[in-house]
Amino acid sequence: MTESLVNKEAIAPEAAEDFGSRWMTGAVLVIVADASFVAALCFTYLYLRALNTENAFHPAKSATASLWWPWAVTAVMFVGLAGYRWGMSEHRPTRHGFLTGGVFGVAAMVVALALNVAQIATFPFAVIDNAYSSAVFVIAAANVFHLLITVFLGIGIVNRVRHRLTIGRRDWHLRIVGVWWAWVCVASLLGTLSISVANGIVR
């Protein structure tokens, strides 16, 4: 009698794809929130330069950041993204085709992280020198934050695949990490372009 009153469909296990779609929605919302921060950061940076109250944004004879570092970091990040995407395309439930591309992608992001930290350590100015220096520091630090999260997620997904806990290239875990990975590369590019535009103005 009791069993007949139970809606078996209501308590049936969810399909993995349905469960993953909600996680994907959550990941996209996180990216949208982060994108608003990055956009506001770049806008504020360029707005302060355009406003340049009493020429205080970048006083005469103040140092500027080398453009070699941010472009190198961004290039390495896109190389890592390419490796990850290749690994996704090769991944199948029955073999570890993802591991080569995934490990390569994580290694590339670790290199990018090291370059980003080296960039901050070699800035020829202090964060409190002027508006230009503080804005460049914040953009670089935001990229470090993105890279730390990506390396953490990359190691996690590689370990998950290594233990055969995924179902192939359509696995929602792989796709969510891939979406985040692509976003951080775009965010790095936006920051690099902002620094490059401002550098060309202040020199």
C-alpha positions in Angstrom: 0.0 0.0 0.0 2.7 2.4 1.0 4.8 1.5 -2.1 1.8 2.3 -4.4 1.7 5.8 -3.0 5.3 6.6 -3.8 6.0 8.5 -6.9 8.9 6.5 -8.2 9.7 9.0 -10.9 10.1 11.8 -8.3 12.9 9.9 -6.5 14.5 8.3 -9.5 18.2 9.2 -9.9 18.8 12.2 -12.1 20.5 11.8 -15.4 24.2 12.9 -15.3 23.5 15.4 -18.1 20.6 17.0 -16.2 22.7 17.3 -13.1 25.6 18.7 -15.1 23.5 21.3 -16.8 22.7 23.0 -13.5 26.4 23.1 -12.6 27.1 24.6 -16.0 24.5 27.3 -15.3 26.2 28.0 -12.0 29.6 28.2 -13.6 28.3 30.6 -16.3 26.8 32.8 -13.6 30.2 32.9 -11.8 31.9 33.8 -15.1 29.4 36.6 -15.7 30.0 38.0 -12.2 33.7 37.8 -12.8 33.4 39.3 -16.2 31.6 42.3 -14.7 34.6 42.8 -12.4 37.1 42.5 -15.2 35.1 44.9 -17.4 34.8 47.4 -14.6 38.5 47.1 -13.8 39.6 47.7 -17.4 37.0 50.5 -17.8 38.2 52.2 -14.6 41.8 51.9 -15.7 41.2 53.6 -19.0 38.7 56.1 -17.6 41.2 57.3 -15.0 43.8 57.7 -17.8 41.3 59.7 -19.9 40.4 61.8 -16.9 44.0 62.3 -15.8 43.1 64.8 -13.1 46.0 67.3 -12.7 48.2 64.9 -14.7 48.3 62.6 -11.7 47.4 59.3 -13.5 51.0 58.9 -14.7 53.2 61.8 -13.7 56.1 62.8 -16.0 59.2 60.5 -15.8 57.2 57.8 -14.1 58.1 54.2 -15.1 55.7 52.1 -17.2 55.2 48.4 -17.2 57.0 46.3 -19.8 54.5 45.0 -22.4 56.5 41.8 -22.9 55.4 40.2 -19.7 51.5 40.5 -20.1 51.6 39.4 -23.7 53.9 36.5 -22.9 51.5 35.4 -20.1 48.5 35.7 -22.3 50.1 33.8 -25.1 51.1 30.9 -22.8 47.6 30.8 -21.4 46.1 30.4 -24.9 48.6 27.6 -25.6 47.4 25.9 -22.5 43.8 26.4 -23.5 44.6 24.8 -26.9 46.2 21.8 -25.2 43.1 21.4 -22.9 40.7 21.6 -25.9 42.7 19.1 -27.8 42.7 16.8 -24.8 38.9 17.1 -24.6 38.5 16.2 -28.3 40.6 13.1 -27.8 39.0 11.9 -24.6 36.9 8.7 -24.7 35.4 6.6 -21.9 37.7 3.7 -22.7 41.1 5.4 -23.0 43.1 8.2 -21.5 43.3 10.4 -24.6 42.6 13.5 -22.5 45.6 13.2 -20.2 48.3 14.3 -22.7 46.4 17.5 -23.5 45.2 18.1 -20.0 48.6 17.7 -18.4 50.1 19.9 -21.1 47.4 22.5 -20.5 48.0 22.5 -16.7 51.8 22.8 -17.2 51.3 25.8 -19.5 49.1 27.5 -16.9 51.7 26.9 -14.2 54.3 28.5 -16.5 51.9 31.4 -17.1 51.4 31.8 -13.4 55.2 31.8 -12.8 55.6 34.5 -15.5 52.8 36.5 -14.0 54.3 36.5 -10.6 57.7 37.4 -12.1 56.0 40.3 -13.9 54.7 41.7 -10.6 58.0 41.2 -8.9 59.9 43.1 -11.6 57.5 46.1 -11.9 59.7 49.2 -12.0 57.3 51.0 -9.6 55.4 50.5 -6.3 51.7 50.0 -6.1 51.3 53.3 -4.3 53.3 55.5 -6.8 50.4 56.7 -8.9 47.0 55.7 -10.3 48.7 54.0 -13.3 50.9 51.8 -11.1 48.0 50.8 -8.8 45.8 49.9 -11.7 48.5 47.8 -13.4 49.1 46.0 -10.1 45.4 45.1 -9.7 45.1 43.9 -13.3 48.2 41.6 -12.8 47.0 40.4 -9.4 43.5 39.6 -10.8 45.2 37.4 -13.5 47.2 35.6 -10.8 43.9 34.8 -9.0 42.4 33.5 -12.2 45.5 31.3 -12.9 45.5 29.9 -9.4 41.9 28.8 -9.8 42.5 27.4 -13.2 45.6 25.4 -12.1 43.6 24.0 -9.2 40.7 23.0 -11.5 43.1 21.6 -14.1 44.8 19.4 -11.6 41.5 18.2 -10.3 40.1 17.3 -13.7 43.3 15.5 -14.8 43.2 13.5 -11.6 39.5 12.7 -12.2 40.2 11.4 -15.7 43.2 9.5 -14.5 40.9 7.6 -12.1 38.5 6.9 -14.9 35.7 8.9 -13.3 34.6 10.6 -16.5 32.5 9.4 -19.4 34.3 11.0 -22.4 34.6 14.3 -24.1 30.9 15.2 -23.4 31.4 14.8 -19.6 30.1 17.9 -17.9 33.1 18.2 -15.6 35.4 18.6 -18.6 33.1 21.1 -20.3 32.7 23.3 -17.2 36.4 23.5 -16.6 36.9 24.2 -20.4 34.4 27.1 -20.2 36.2 28.6 -17.2 39.6 28.0 -18.9 38.5 29.9 -22.0 37.1 32.8 -19.9 40.4 33.3 -18.0 42.3 33.5 -21.3 39.9 36.1 -22.6 40.1 38.0 -19.3 43.9 38.0 -19.5 43.7 39.3 -23.1 41.4 42.2 -22.0 43.8 43.2 -19.3 46.8 43.0 -21.6 45.0 45.1 -24.2 44.1 47.7 -21.6 47.7 48.0 -20.3 48.9 48.2 -23.9 46.5 51.0 -24.9 47.3 53.0 -21.8 51.1 52.4 -22.2 50.9 53.8 -25.7 49.2 56.9 -24.4 51.4 57.6 -21.4 54.8 57.1 -23.1 
